[in-house]
Amino acid sequence: MRTWIAAIVLMSAGASWAADLTIKDAATLALNGKVYRLDGIDAPELDQTCLDDKGATWPCGIAARDQLNEFISKRAVQCDDKGPDTTYRSRRIGICRVEGEGGRLNQWLVRNGWALNFEPYAKGRFFFDQAHAQANHHGLWRGCFSAPQDLRQWNKKTAKLLGQCPDDKIARAVLFPDHPDMPPGCSIKGKIAKRAQITGDRGIYHLEGCRSYRSLTTPNRWFCTEEDARAAGYRKAFNC
């Protein structure tokens, strides 16, 4: 009986409305000290670059986060906890809502073109929302971009380019830049390295305190936290 009552208390606490919110990126929320990855969607990384409808570059990862922040504004948010994230071990999977709105944030992001229906986790839930965003050139779909998953895996040569894309070679050079700009507050450098593959990693990340940090002038990726870097398949530099 006590176990049953405790479970009800925990479920109620997990679904309560809260205003203590930090939006880390367009798919990651910190709510009352618990971090959620929004279920079934994939949103651009903070260091991700896209092309607009005129072929100009723009920081779509930051824009997606800011659009979500503007939509929520100062309203309270509620997240249903769907269990641990298998990739980000300290994070939870969540279906989140904002006070005064009938739909889910997960769906809102896809329908407005700031995230993708992410299989197999979505199970087709946001397929029509993505089709709507694509047909109306909302958000990322107004130009050319790569799926965030392809950026994380650095599939520069094989990534399927989405949206309205110019010359393939030019688009790939922009979407997978050799010299990406650092997003504000994300100072960890990530570099793809063949030697990292010995340990089963994709690359190496360098903190500001690492001896190699200053000499590494051309990172492939920028990360905000070590957890983000590890989840993307990067290990810490041995000289840190």
Residue frames as a rotation matrix with the C-alpha (Angstrom) as fourth column:
MET 1
0.571 0.821 0.000 0.00
0.821 -0.571 0.000 0.00
0.000 0.000 -1.000 0.00
ARG 2
0.451 -0.466 -0.761 2.82
0.159 -0.797 0.582 2.45
-0.878 -0.384 -0.286 0.92
THR 3
-0.624 -0.717 0.312 4.59
0.388 0.063 0.920 1.73
-0.678 0.695 0.239 -2.37
TRP 4
-0.174 0.675 0.717 1.38
0.975 0.017 0.221 2.34
0.137 0.737 -0.661 -4.30
ILE 5
0.777 0.463 -0.425 0.77
0.559 -0.819 0.131 5.67
-0.288 -0.340 -0.895 -2.52
ALA 6
0.042 -0.865 -0.501 4.38
0.128 -0.492 0.861 6.76
-0.991 -0.100 0.090 -3.10
ALA 7
-0.630 -0.258 0.733 4.05
0.704 0.208 0.679 6.02
-0.327 0.944 0.050 -6.80
ILE 8
0.354 0.849 0.392 0.94
0.917 -0.398 0.033 8.19
0.183 0.348 -0.919 -7.04
VAL 9
0.688 -0.163 -0.707 2.73
0.278 -0.841 0.464 11.04
-0.670 -0.515 -0.534 -5.25
LEU 10
-0.380 -0.924 -0.030 5.70
0.236 -0.128 0.963 10.83
-0.894 0.359 0.266 -7.62
MET 11
-0.414 0.310 0.856 3.46
0.910 0.128 0.394 10.75
0.013 0.942 -0.335 -10.70
SER 12
0.680 0.729 -0.082 1.57
0.733 -0.679 0.040 13.79
-0.026 -0.087 -0.996 -9.47
ALA 13
0.404 -0.612 -0.679 4.79
0.123 -0.700 0.704 15.69
-0.906 -0.368 -0.208 -8.76
GLY 14
-0.563 -0.704 0.432 6.20
0.476 0.151 0.866 14.85
-0.676 0.694 0.250 -12.18
ALA 15
-0.315 0.535 0.784 3.13
0.905 -0.078 0.418 16.24
0.285 0.841 -0.460 -13.95
SER 16
0.336 0.463 -0.820 2.75
0.746 -0.663 -0.069 19.47
-0.576 -0.588 -0.568 -11.95
TRP 17
0.752 -0.044 0.657 2.94
0.448 -0.697 -0.560 22.89
0.483 0.716 -0.505 -13.59
ALA 18
0.318 -0.727 -0.608 6.24
0.769 -0.178 0.614 24.68
-0.554 -0.663 0.503 -12.99
ALA 19
1.000 0.013 0.021 7.76
0.022 -0.860 -0.510 28.05
0.011 0.510 -0.860 -13.83
ASP 20
0.346 -0.937 0.054 11.37
-0.495 -0.133 0.859 27.16
-0.797 -0.324 -0.510 -12.95
LEU 21
0.812 0.096 0.576 12.37
0.406 0.616 -0.675 26.50
-0.420 0.782 0.461 -16.54
THR 22
-0.041 -0.823 -0.566 15.60
-0.500 -0.474 0.725 26.69
-0.865 0.313 -0.392 -18.55
ILE 23
0.948 0.312 0.064 15.53
-0.080 0.428 -0.900 26.00
-0.308 0.848 0.431 -22.29
LYS 24
0.108 -0.978 0.176 18.89
0.030 0.181 0.983 24.44
-0.994 -0.101 0.049 -23.16
ASP 25
-0.947 -0.219 -0.233 18.09
-0.209 -0.128 0.969 23.92
-0.243 0.967 0.075 -26.83
ALA 26
-0.395 0.871 -0.291 14.93
-0.890 -0.285 0.356 23.40
0.227 0.400 0.888 -28.89
ALA 27
0.214 0.481 -0.850 14.61
-0.247 0.868 0.430 19.78
0.945 0.118 0.305 -27.72
THR 28
-0.283 -0.433 -0.856 15.94
0.710 0.506 -0.491 20.01
0.645 -0.746 0.164 -24.16
LEU 29
0.307 0.470 0.828 14.27
-0.293 -0.781 0.552 21.60
0.906 -0.412 -0.102 -21.14
ALA 30
-0.761 -0.436 -0.480 15.40
0.371 0.314 -0.874 21.82
0.531 -0.844 -0.077 -17.52
LEU 31
0.062 0.901 0.430 12.29
-0.313 -0.392 0.865 21.89
0.948 -0.188 0.257 -15.34
ASN 32
0.762 0.246 0.599 12.49
-0.615 -0.012 0.788 22.05
0.201 -0.969 0.142 -11.54
GLY 33
0.069 -0.870 0.487 15.99
-0.859 0.197 0.473 20.58
-0.507 -0.451 -0.734 -11.59
LYS 34
0.054 0.002 0.999 15.11
0.248 0.969 -0.016 17.71
-0.967 0.248 0.051 -13.95
VAL 35
-0.495 -0.334 -0.802 16.30
-0.650 -0.471 0.597 17.74
-0.577 0.817 0.016 -17.58
TYR 36
0.298 0.699 0.650 13.96
0.122 0.648 -0.752 16.45
-0.947 0.304 0.108 -20.30
ARG 37
-0.924 -0.344 -0.167 14.61
-0.153 -0.067 0.986 15.56
-0.351 0.937 0.009 -23.93
LEU 38
-0.103 0.963 -0.248 11.36
-0.818 -0.224 -0.529 16.11
-0.566 0.149 0.811 -25.82
ASP 39
-0.262 0.046 0.964 9.99
0.058 0.998 -0.032 12.77
-0.963 0.048 -0.264 -26.96
GLY 40
0.280 0.477 0.833 9.80
0.698 0.495 -0.518 11.83
-0.659 0.726 -0.194 -30.64
ILE 41
0.996 0.060 0.064 11.48
0.087 -0.734 -0.674 14.89
0.007 0.677 -0.736 -32.14
ASP 42
0.076 -0.997 -0.022 14.95
0.949 0.065 0.307 15.94
-0.305 -0.044 0.951 -33.24
ALA 43
0.962 0.247 -0.115 15.76
0.222 -0.956 -0.190 19.67
-0.157 0.157 -0.975 -33.14
PRO 44
0.562 -0.791 0.243 18.89
0.157 -0.186 -0.970 21.44
0.812 0.583 0.019 -34.42
GLU 45
0.190 -0.639 -0.746 21.97
0.980 0.163 0.110 21.52
0.051 -0.752 0.657 -32.24
LEU 46
0.697 0.116 -0.708 22.95
0.347 -0.918 0.192 24.93
-0.627 -0.379 -0.680 -30.84
ASP 47
-0.219 -0.862 -0.457 26.01
-0.193 -0.421 0.886 25.07
-0.957 0.282 -0.074 -33.08
GLN 48
-0.183 0.195 0.964 24.06
0.802 0.597 0.032 24.03
-0.569 0.779 -0.265 -36.17
THR 49
-0.593 -0.076 -0.802 24.08
-0.324 -0.889 0.324 26.26
-0.737 0.452 0.502 -39.26
CYS 50
0.066 0.663 0.746 21.43
0.710 0.494 -0.502 26.30
-0.701 0.563 -0.438 -42.00
LEU 51
-0.943 -0.249 0.221 20.76
0.330 -0.598 0.730 28.13
-0.049 0.761 0.646 -45.26
ASP 52
-0.289 0.884 -0.367 17.79
-0.035 -0.393 -0.919 30.46
-0.957 -0.252 0.144 -45.68
ASP 53
0.517 0.644 0.565 15.64
0.518 0.291 -0.805 30.92
-0.682 0.708 -0.183 -48.79
LYS 54
0.924 -0.252 -0.287 18.24
-0.378 -0.705 -0.600 33.26
-0.051 0.663 -0.747 -50.30
GLY 55
0.650 -0.691 -0.316 21.17
0.361 0.647 -0.672 30.92
0.668 0.322 0.670 -49.69
ALA 56
0.000 -0.640 0.768 22.57
-0.587 -0.622 -0.518 32.90
0.809 -0.451 -0.376 -46.75
THR 57
-0.458 -0.243 -0.855 23.78
0.453 0.764 -0.460 31.15
0.765 -0.598 -0.240 -43.60
TRP 58
0.067 0.452 0.890 21.96
-0.685 -0.628 0.370 31.58
0.726 -0.634 0.267 -40.32
PRO 59
-0.871 -0.463 0.164 22.36
-0.415 0.514 -0.751 30.04
0.263 -0.722 -0.640 -36.83
CYS 60
-0.111 0.945 -0.307 19.28
-0.450 0.228 0.863 27.83
0.886 0.235 0.400 -36.98
GLY 61
-0.244 -0.015 -0.970 20.08
0.655 0.734 -0.176 25.96
0.715 -0.678 -0.169 -33.75
ILE 62
-0.913 -0.104 -0.394 20.03
0.366 -0.635 -0.680 29.17
-0.180 -0.765 0.618 -31.72
ALA 63
-0.736 0.676 -0.036 16.99
-0.602 -0.629 0.492 30.43
0.310 0.383 0.870 -33.63
ALA 64
-0.136 0.696 -0.705 15.03
0.053 0.716 0.696 27.24
0.989 0.057 -0.134 -32.88
ARG 65
-0.478 -0.101 -0.873 15.81
0.846 0.213 -0.488 27.54
0.235 -0.972 -0.017 -29.18
ASP 66
-0.972 0.058 -0.229 14.83
0.023 -0.943 -0.333 31.22
-0.235 -0.329 0.914 -29.16
GLN 67
-0.531 0.832 -0.159 11.54
-0.486 -0.146 0.862 30.51
0.694 0.535 0.482 -30.97
LEU 68
-0.066 0.473 -0.879 10.62
0.566 0.743 0.358 27.95
0.822 -0.474 -0.316 -28.32
ASN 69
-0.686 -0.273 -0.674 11.60
0.722 -0.362 -0.589 30.38
-0.083 -0.891 0.446 -25.58
GLU 70
-0.932 0.363 -0.014 9.44
-0.359 -0.912 0.198 33.10
0.059 0.189 0.980 -27.14
PHE 71
-0.280 0.869 -0.407 6.46
-0.176 0.370 0.912 30.74
0.944 0.327 0.049 -27.53
ILE 72
-0.095 0.211 -0.973 6.61
0.848 0.528 0.032 29.66
0.521 -0.822 -0.229 -23.88
SER 73
0.094 0.016 0.995 7.38
-0.166 -0.986 0.032 33.18
0.982 -0.168 -0.090 -22.65
LYS 74
-0.683 -0.349 0.641 6.75
-0.639 -0.138 -0.756 33.34
0.352 -0.927 -0.129 -18.90
ARG 75
0.391 0.920 -0.030 4.07
-0.820 0.363 0.442 30.67
0.417 -0.148 0.897 -18.83
ALA 76
-0.001 -0.322 0.947 4.32
-0.763 0.612 0.208 27.55
-0.646 -0.722 -0.246 -16.70
VAL 77
-0.141 -0.157 -0.978 5.31
-0.831 0.556 0.030 24.24
0.539 0.816 -0.209 -18.28
GLN 78
0.393 0.290 0.873 4.31
-0.708 0.701 0.086 20.67
-0.587 -0.652 0.480 -17.46
CYS 79
-0.255 -0.539 -0.803 6.27
-0.884 0.467 -0.032 17.57
0.393 0.701 -0.595 -18.53
ASP 80
0.843 0.459 0.281 5.12
-0.523 0.822 0.227 13.96
-0.126 -0.338 0.933 -18.36
ASP 81
-0.153 -0.966 0.206 8.15
-0.902 0.222 0.370 11.81
-0.403 -0.129 -0.906 -17.49
LYS 82
0.776 0.436 -0.456 8.44
-0.615 0.687 -0.388 8.88
0.144 0.581 0.801 -19.93
GLY 83
0.886 -0.458 0.080 11.57
0.385 0.819 0.425 7.38
-0.260 -0.346 0.902 -18.41
PRO 84
0.221 -0.905 -0.363 15.35
0.024 -0.367 0.930 7.76
-0.975 -0.215 -0.059 -18.79
ASP 85
0.767 -0.126 -0.629 17.02
-0.636 -0.275 -0.721 8.85
-0.082 0.953 -0.291 -22.01
THR 86
0.865 -0.413 0.284 19.19
0.380 0.910 0.164 5.99
-0.326 -0.034 0.945 -23.23
THR 87
0.363 -0.759 0.540 21.70
0.642 -0.216 -0.736 8.39
0.675 0.614 0.409 -24.82
TYR 88
-0.267 -0.364 0.892 21.78
-0.387 -0.807 -0.445 11.18
0.882 -0.465 0.075 -22.24
ARG 89
-0.411 0.065 -0.910 21.95
0.505 0.847 -0.167 9.10
0.759 -0.528 -0.381 -19.09
SER 90
-0.837 0.051 -0.545 21.16
0.494 -0.357 -0.793 11.89
-0.235 -0.933 0.274 -16.63
ARG 91
-0.777 0.578 -0.249 18.18
-0.623 -0.763 0.172 13.12
-0.090 0.289 0.953 -18.63
ARG 92
-0.414 0.756 0.507 14.58
0.183 0.615 -0.767 12.03
-0.892 -0.225 -0.393 -18.94
ILE 93
-0.868 0.296 0.400 12.28
0.407 -0.041 0.913 11.66
0.287 0.954 -0.085 -21.93
GLY 94
-0.618 0.629 -0.471 9.35
0.269 -0.394 -0.879 14.03
-0.739 -0.670 0.074 -21.70
ILE 95
-0.313 0.640 0.702 6.11
0.807 -0.210 0.552 15.07
0.500 0.739 -0.451 -23.35
CYS 96
-0.708 -0.148 -0.691 5.70
0.585 -0.671 -0.456 18.70
-0.396 -0.726 0.561 -22.37
ARG 97
0.172 0.822 0.542 2.90
0.885 -0.371 0.281 21.26
0.432 0.432 -0.792 -22.50
VAL 98
-0.912 -0.388 0.138 2.74
0.305 -0.861 -0.407 24.98
0.276 -0.329 0.903 -21.86
GLU 99
-0.506 0.736 -0.450 0.02
0.552 -0.124 -0.825 26.60
-0.663 -0.666 -0.343 -19.79
GLY 100
-0.026 0.638 -0.770 -2.88
-0.346 -0.728 -0.592 27.85
-0.938 0.251 0.240 -21.88
GLU 101
-0.321 -0.132 -0.938 -2.13
-0.946 0.096 0.310 25.68
0.049 0.987 -0.155 -24.94
GLY 102
0.645 0.695 0.316 -3.93
-0.697 0.705 -0.128 22.49
-0.312 -0.138 0.940 -25.85
GLY 103
0.842 -0.328 -0.428 -1.13
-0.098 0.687 -0.720 20.81
0.530 0.648 0.547 -27.80
ARG 104
0.715 -0.675 -0.181 2.29
0.553 0.388 0.737 19.53
-0.427 -0.627 0.651 -26.83
LEU 105
0.453 -0.664 -0.595 5.54
-0.538 -0.736 0.411 21.44
-0.710 0.134 -0.691 -27.24
ASN 106
-0.415 -0.599 0.685 6.90
0.145 0.700 0.700 18.42
-0.898 0.389 -0.203 -29.10
GLN 107
0.091 0.575 0.813 4.20
0.928 0.246 -0.279 18.79
-0.360 0.780 -0.512 -31.76
TRP 108
0.862 0.247 -0.443 4.40
0.158 -0.961 -0.229 22.60
-0.482 0.128 -0.867 -31.85
LEU 109
0.030 -0.951 -0.307 8.10
-0.386 -0.294 0.874 22.47
-0.922 0.092 -0.376 -32.70
VAL 110
-0.606 -0.228 0.762 7.61
0.493 0.644 0.585 20.06
-0.625 0.730 -0.278 -35.60
ARG 111
0.303 0.845 0.441 4.50
0.905 -0.110 -0.411 21.80
-0.299 0.524 -0.798 -36.97
ASN 112
0.908 0.009 -0.420 6.28
-0.031 -0.996 -0.089 25.16
-0.419 0.094 -0.903 -36.97
GLY 113
0.854 -0.520 -0.010 9.36
0.086 0.160 -0.983 23.75
0.513 0.839 0.182 -38.65
TRP 114
0.361 -0.742 0.565 11.78
-0.876 -0.478 -0.068 23.91
0.321 -0.471 -0.822 -35.72
ALA 115
-0.360 -0.455 0.815 12.17
-0.649 0.749 0.132 20.15
-0.670 -0.481 -0.565 -35.28
LEU 116
-0.449 0.138 -0.883 11.73
-0.745 0.487 0.455 16.89
0.493 0.862 -0.116 -37.18
ASN 117
0.758 0.620 0.203 9.58
-0.652 0.708 0.271 13.83
0.024 -0.337 0.941 -36.62
PHE 118
-0.219 -0.975 0.047 12.27
-0.963 0.208 -0.173 11.51
0.159 -0.084 -0.984 -35.20
GLU 119
0.813 0.497 -0.304 11.92
-0.484 0.866 0.123 7.81
0.324 0.047 0.945 -35.88
PRO 120
-0.515 0.707 -0.486 11.72
0.321 0.684 0.655 5.20
0.795 0.181 -0.579 -34.47
TYR 121
-0.891 0.070 -0.448 10.85
0.436 -0.139 -0.889 7.15
-0.125 -0.988 0.093 -31.31
ALA 122
-0.745 0.629 -0.222 8.04
-0.622 -0.776 -0.106 9.23
-0.239 0.059 0.969 -32.82
LYS 123
-0.693 0.470 0.546 6.22
0.453 0.874 -0.177 6.22
-0.561 0.124 -0.819 -34.31
GLY 124
-0.592 0.384 0.708 4.74
0.709 -0.168 0.685 8.52
0.382 0.908 -0.173 -36.93
ARG 125
0.016 0.693 -0.721 3.06
0.912 -0.306 -0.273 10.84
-0.410 -0.653 -0.637 -34.41
PHE 126
0.163 -0.033 -0.986 4.39
0.032 -0.999 0.039 14.03
-0.986 -0.038 -0.161 -36.00
PHE 127
-0.513 -0.367 0.776 4.54
0.711 0.325 0.624 12.93
-0.481 0.871 0.094 -39.62
PHE 128
0.234 0.700 0.675 1.66
0.935 -0.353 0.042 15.15
0.268 0.621 -0.737 -40.75
ASP 129
0.819 -0.034 -0.573 2.94
0.261 -0.867 0.425 18.08
-0.511 -0.498 -0.701 -38.68
GLN 130
-0.245 -0.966 -0.088 6.28
0.198 -0.139 0.970 17.82
-0.949 0.220 0.225 -40.48
ALA 131
-0.398 0.175 0.901 4.52
0.914 0.165 0.372 17.61
-0.083 0.971 -0.225 -43.85
HIS 132
0.720 0.694 0.006 2.58
0.694 -0.720 0.005 20.77
0.008 0.001 -1.000 -42.95
ALA 133
0.504 -0.607 -0.614 5.77
0.049 -0.691 0.722 22.63
-0.862 -0.394 -0.319 -42.00
GLN 134
-0.512 -0.742 0.434 7.53
0.445 0.203 0.872 21.50
-0.735 0.639 0.226 -45.17
ALA 135
-0.088 0.571 0.816 4.65
0.994 -0.008 0.113 22.45
0.071 0.821 -0.567 -47.47
ASN 136
0.861 0.499 0.103 4.37
0.479 -0.862 0.166 25.91
0.171 -0.094 -0.981 -45.91
HIS 137
0.115 -0.936 0.333 8.13
0.447 -0.251 -0.859 26.53
0.887 0.248 0.389 -45.65
HIS 138
0.910 0.232 0.345 8.00
-0.204 -0.474 0.856 27.07
0.362 -0.849 -0.384 -41.90
GLY 139
0.772 -0.578 0.265 11.13
-0.273 0.075 0.959 27.40
-0.574 -0.813 -0.100 -39.79
LEU 140
-0.212 -0.934 0.286 14.01
-0.159 0.322 0.933 25.31
-0.964 0.153 -0.217 -41.07
TRP 141
-0.019 0.294 0.956 12.02
0.765 0.620 -0.176 24.40
-0.644 0.728 -0.236 -44.18
ARG 142
0.839 0.297 -0.456 12.29
-0.008 -0.831 -0.555 27.90
-0.544 0.470 -0.695 -45.64
GLY 143
0.341 -0.798 -0.497 15.80
-0.940 -0.305 -0.156 26.99
-0.027 0.520 -0.854 -46.77
CYS 144
0.426 -0.335 -0.840 18.27
-0.230 0.858 -0.459 24.11
0.875 0.389 0.289 -46.70
PHE 145
0.152 -0.381 0.912 19.40
-0.988 -0.050 0.144 22.07
-0.009 -0.923 -0.385 -43.69
SER 146
-0.453 -0.300 -0.839 20.58
-0.284 0.941 -0.183 18.66
0.845 0.156 -0.512 -42.56
ALA 147
0.671 0.649 -0.357 18.94
0.092 0.405 0.910 16.46
0.735 -0.644 0.213 -39.96
PRO 148
0.526 -0.473 0.707 20.49
-0.833 -0.455 0.315 17.16
0.173 -0.754 -0.633 -36.54
GLN 149
0.784 -0.211 0.583 21.36
-0.086 0.894 0.440 13.48
-0.614 -0.395 0.683 -36.25
ASP 150
0.741 -0.530 0.412 23.55
0.614 0.286 -0.735 13.74
0.272 0.798 0.538 -39.36
LEU 151
0.487 -0.580 0.652 25.37
-0.426 -0.810 -0.402 16.72
0.762 -0.082 -0.642 -37.86
ARG 152
0.618 -0.230 0.751 26.00
-0.733 0.177 0.657 14.85
-0.284 -0.957 -0.059 -34.61
GLN 153
0.641 -0.348 0.684 27.40
0.297 0.934 0.197 11.90
-0.708 0.077 0.702 -36.57
TRP 154
-0.019 -0.642 -0.767 29.19
-0.509 -0.654 0.560 14.27
-0.861 0.401 -0.314 -38.99
ASN 155
0.043 0.156 0.987 27.76
0.656 0.741 -0.146 12.58
-0.754 0.654 -0.070 -42.07
LYS 156
-0.139 -0.159 -0.977 29.08
-0.318 -0.928 0.196 15.34
-0.938 0.338 0.079 -44.32
LYS 157
-0.852 -0.309 -0.422 29.28
-0.484 0.160 0.861 13.19
-0.199 0.937 -0.286 -47.45
THR 158
-0.872 0.466 -0.149 26.20
0.361 0.819 0.446 11.03
0.330 0.335 -0.883 -46.96
ALA 159
-0.645 0.660 -0.385 23.63
0.246 -0.297 -0.922 13.21
-0.724 -0.690 0.029 -45.16
LYS 160
-0.211 0.691 0.691 20.33
0.956 -0.001 0.293 13.70
0.203 0.723 -0.661 -46.95
LEU 161
-0.983 -0.147 -0.107 19.88
0.163 -0.972 -0.169 17.44
-0.079 -0.183 0.980 -47.41
LEU 162
-0.231 0.967 -0.108 16.41
0.941 0.194 -0.276 18.71
-0.246 -0.165 -0.955 -46.54
GLY 163
0.249 0.450 -0.857 14.37
0.263 -0.883 -0.388 21.67
-0.932 -0.129 -0.339 -47.71
GLN 164
0.985 0.087 0.147 15.25
0.168 -0.350 -0.921 23.94
-0.029 0.933 -0.360 -50.62
CYS 165
0.392 -0.919 -0.045 18.96
0.271 0.069 0.960 23.36
-0.879 -0.388 0.276 -51.28
PRO 166
0.616 -0.300 -0.729 21.34
-0.739 -0.540 -0.402 24.94
-0.273 0.786 -0.554 -53.78
ASP 167
0.269 -0.631 -0.728 24.36
-0.582 0.495 -0.645 23.16
0.767 0.597 -0.234 -55.29
ASP 168
0.867 0.176 -0.466 25.03
0.164 0.782 0.601 20.00
0.470 -0.597 0.650 -53.27
LYS 169
0.043 -0.958 -0.283 28.74
0.824 0.194 -0.532 20.64
0.564 -0.210 0.798 -52.72
ILE 170
-0.526 -0.186 0.830 28.20
-0.101 -0.955 -0.279 24.22
0.844 -0.231 0.484 -51.62
ALA 171
0.465 0.809 0.361 25.39
-0.530 -0.072 0.845 23.24
0.709 -0.584 0.396 -49.26
ARG 172
0.746 -0.209 -0.632 27.44
0.494 0.811 0.313 20.51
0.448 -0.546 0.708 -47.56
ALA 173
-0.340 -0.932 0.125 30.37
0.635 -0.325 -0.701 22.88
0.694 -0.159 0.703 -47.04
VAL 174
-0.409 0.272 0.871 28.04
-0.476 -0.878 0.051 25.31
0.778 -0.394 0.489 -45.25
LEU 175
0.614 0.783 0.102 26.00
-0.526 0.309 0.793 22.79
0.589 -0.540 0.601 -43.27
PHE 176
0.844 -0.462 -0.274 29.12
0.534 0.672 0.513 20.93
-0.053 -0.579 0.813 -42.10
PRO 177
0.846 -0.465 0.261 31.56
-0.307 -0.825 -0.474 23.85
0.435 0.321 -0.841 -41.73
ASP 178
0.223 -0.872 -0.435 35.27
0.628 0.470 -0.620 23.43
0.746 -0.135 0.652 -41.12
HIS 179
-0.865 -0.501 -0.003 35.27
0.351 -0.601 -0.718 26.56
0.358 -0.623 0.696 -38.95
PRO 180
0.099 0.995 -0.034 31.91
0.712 -0.047 0.701 26.75
0.696 -0.093 -0.712 -37.13
ASP 181
-0.272 -0.094 0.958 31.09
-0.383 -0.902 -0.198 29.79
0.883 -0.421 0.210 -35.02
MET 182
-0.863 -0.081 -0.500 30.93
0.403 0.489 -0.774 29.27
0.307 -0.869 -0.389 -31.27
PRO 183
0.199 0.961 0.192 27.40
0.393 -0.258 0.883 29.61
0.898 -0.100 -0.429 -29.85
PRO 184
-0.064 -0.197 0.978 27.22
-0.675 -0.714 -0.188 31.85
0.735 -0.672 -0.087 -26.75
GLY 185
0.243 0.123 0.962 28.12
-0.950 0.230 0.211 29.89
-0.195 -0.965 0.173 -23.62
CYS 186
0.954 0.086 0.286 29.24
-0.032 0.982 -0.187 26.77
-0.297 0.169 0.940 -25.52
SER 187
0.523 -0.828 -0.204 33.04
-0.847 -0.531 -0.016 26.89
-0.095 0.181 -0.979 -25.33
ILE 188
0.138 -0.475 0.869 33.92
-0.212 0.843 0.494 23.18
-0.967 -0.253 0.015 -25.47
LYS 189
-0.026 -0.251 -0.968 35.72
-0.985 -0.159 0.067 22.35
-0.170 0.955 -0.243 -28.73
GLY 190
0.442 0.185 0.878 35.05
-0.116 0.982 -0.148 19.06
-0.890 -0.036 0.455 -30.50
LYS 191
-0.062 -0.556 -0.829 37.34
-0.966 -0.175 0.189 17.69
-0.251 0.812 -0.527 -33.19
ILE 192
0.942 0.336 0.011 36.75
-0.312 0.886 -0.343 14.59
-0.125 0.320 0.939 -35.29
ALA 193
0.003 -1.000 0.016 39.87
-0.992 -0.001 0.130 12.42
-0.130 -0.016 -0.991 -35.03
LYS 194
0.336 0.064 -0.940 40.78
-0.495 0.861 -0.119 9.02
0.801 0.505 0.321 -36.41
ARG 195
-0.693 -0.685 -0.224 42.73
-0.156 0.446 -0.881 8.22
0.704 -0.576 -0.416 -33.26
ALA 196
-0.495 0.600 0.629 39.53
-0.847 -0.171 -0.503 8.56
-0.194 -0.781 0.593 -31.27
GLN 197
0.389 0.687 -0.614 38.10
-0.814 0.569 0.120 5.61
0.431 0.453 0.780 -33.20
ILE 198
-0.513 -0.653 -0.557 40.57
-0.227 0.729 -0.645 3.36
0.828 -0.205 -0.522 -31.37
THR 199
-0.981 0.184 0.054 38.47
-0.030 0.134 -0.991 3.84
-0.189 -0.974 -0.126 -28.24
GLY 200
-0.486 0.838 0.247 35.21
0.874 0.469 0.126 3.62
-0.010 0.278 -0.961 -30.18
ASP 201
0.040 0.458 -0.888 34.62
0.409 -0.818 -0.404 7.38
-0.912 -0.347 -0.220 -30.24
ARG 202
0.698 0.282 0.658 33.89
0.716 -0.245 -0.654 9.78
-0.023 0.928 -0.373 -33.07
GLY 203
0.293 -0.595 0.748 36.16
0.179 -0.735 -0.655 12.58
0.939 0.326 -0.109 -31.90
ILE 204
-0.331 -0.525 -0.784 37.86
0.914 0.028 -0.405 14.35
0.235 -0.851 0.471 -29.01
TYR 205
0.688 0.540 0.485 36.60
0.391 -0.838 0.380 17.29
0.612 -0.072 -0.788 -26.98
HIS 206
-0.416 -0.906 -0.078 38.82
0.726 -0.279 -0.629 19.94
0.548 -0.318 0.773 -25.43
LEU 207
0.637 0.575 -0.513 37.96
0.771 -0.478 0.420 22.06
-0.003 -0.663 -0.748 -22.38
GLU 208
0.826 -0.292 0.482 39.32
-0.137 -0.933 -0.331 25.56
0.547 0.208 -0.811 -21.88
GLY 209
0.641 -0.595 0.486 41.70
-0.658 -0.099 0.747 24.17
-0.396 -0.798 -0.455 -19.26
CYS 210
0.778 -0.357 0.517 43.22
0.464 0.881 -0.091 21.60
-0.423 0.311 0.851 -21.63
ARG 211
-0.127 -0.918 -0.375 46.75
0.096 -0.387 0.917 22.25
-0.987 0.081 0.138 -22.90
SER 212
-0.697 -0.143 0.703 45.51
0.657 0.267 0.705 21.57
-0.288 0.953 -0.092 -26.42
TYR 213
0.251 0.951 -0.182 42.63
0.751 -0.310 -0.584 24.07
-0.611 0.009 -0.791 -26.27
ARG 214
0.353 -0.144 -0.924 44.46
-0.262 -0.964 0.050 27.10
-0.898 0.225 -0.378 -27.66
SER 215
-0.681 -0.714 -0.162 46.29
-0.378 0.152 0.913 25.16
-0.627 0.683 -0.373 -30.35
LEU 216
-0.565 0.576 0.590 43.02
0.760 0.643 0.099 23.62
-0.322 0.505 -0.801 -31.62
THR 217
-0.752 0.187 -0.632 41.81
-0.215 -0.976 -0.033 26.49
-0.623 0.111 0.775 -33.76
THR 218
-0.563 0.534 -0.630 39.53
-0.760 -0.035 0.649 24.53
0.325 0.845 0.426 -36.10
PRO 219
-0.721 0.373 0.584 36.95
-0.169 0.723 -0.670 22.50
-0.672 -0.582 -0.458 -34.12
ASN 220
-0.865 0.502 0.024 34.22
0.215 0.327 0.920 20.66
0.454 0.801 -0.391 -36.04
ARG 221
0.201 0.957 -0.210 31.71
0.564 0.062 0.823 21.10
0.801 -0.284 -0.527 -33.23
TRP 222
-0.684 -0.261 0.682 31.04
-0.411 -0.634 -0.655 23.29
0.603 -0.728 0.326 -30.20
PHE 223
-0.089 0.640 -0.763 29.45
0.593 0.650 0.475 21.83
0.800 -0.411 -0.437 -27.06
CYS 224
0.270 0.298 0.915 27.87
-0.473 -0.787 0.396 23.52
0.839 -0.540 -0.071 -24.07
THR 225
0.505 -0.080 0.859 28.53
-0.815 0.283 0.505 20.70
-0.283 -0.956 0.078 -21.59
GLU 226
-0.644 -0.764 0.027 30.74
-0.738 0.631 0.240 17.63
-0.201 0.134 -0.970 -21.36
GLU 227
-0.290 0.634 0.717 27.58
0.027 0.754 -0.656 15.53
-0.957 -0.171 -0.236 -21.29
ASP 228
0.711 0.538 -0.452 26.59
-0.382 -0.244 -0.891 16.92
-0.590 0.807 0.032 -24.69
ALA 229
0.046 -0.802 -0.596 30.04
-0.999 -0.025 -0.044 16.12
0.021 0.597 -0.802 -26.06
ARG 230
-0.765 -0.339 0.548 30.03
-0.428 0.903 -0.041 12.55
-0.481 -0.266 -0.836 -24.74
ALA 231
0.099 0.898 0.429 26.51
0.031 0.428 -0.903 11.94
-0.995 0.102 0.015 -26.04
ALA 232
0.739 0.128 -0.661 27.68
-0.600 -0.320 -0.733 13.04
-0.305 0.939 -0.160 -29.50
GLY 233
0.936 -0.348 0.048 30.45
0.345 0.885 -0.312 10.42
0.067 0.309 0.949 -29.40
TYR 234
0.350 -0.845 0.405 33.41
-0.224 -0.495 -0.839 12.53
0.910 0.203 -0.363 -28.28
ARG 235
0.569 -0.277 -0.774 35.88
0.788 0.453 0.417 11.66
0.235 -0.847 0.476 -25.52
LYS 236
0.952 -0.248 -0.178 37.86
-0.135 -0.865 0.483 14.11
-0.274 -0.436 -0.857 -23.40
ALA 237
0.535 -0.837 -0.119 41.41
-0.336 -0.081 -0.938 14.94
0.775 0.542 -0.324 -24.53
PHE 238
0.565 -0.353 -0.746 43.99
0.669 0.725 0.163 13.01
0.483 -0.591 0.646 -22.55
ASN 239
-0.535 -0.841 0.086 45.92
0.643 -0.471 -0.604 16.20
0.549 -0.268 0.792 -21.74
CYS 240
0.135 0.656 0.743 43.03
-0.234 -0.707 0.667 17.74
0.963 -0.264 0.058 -19.81
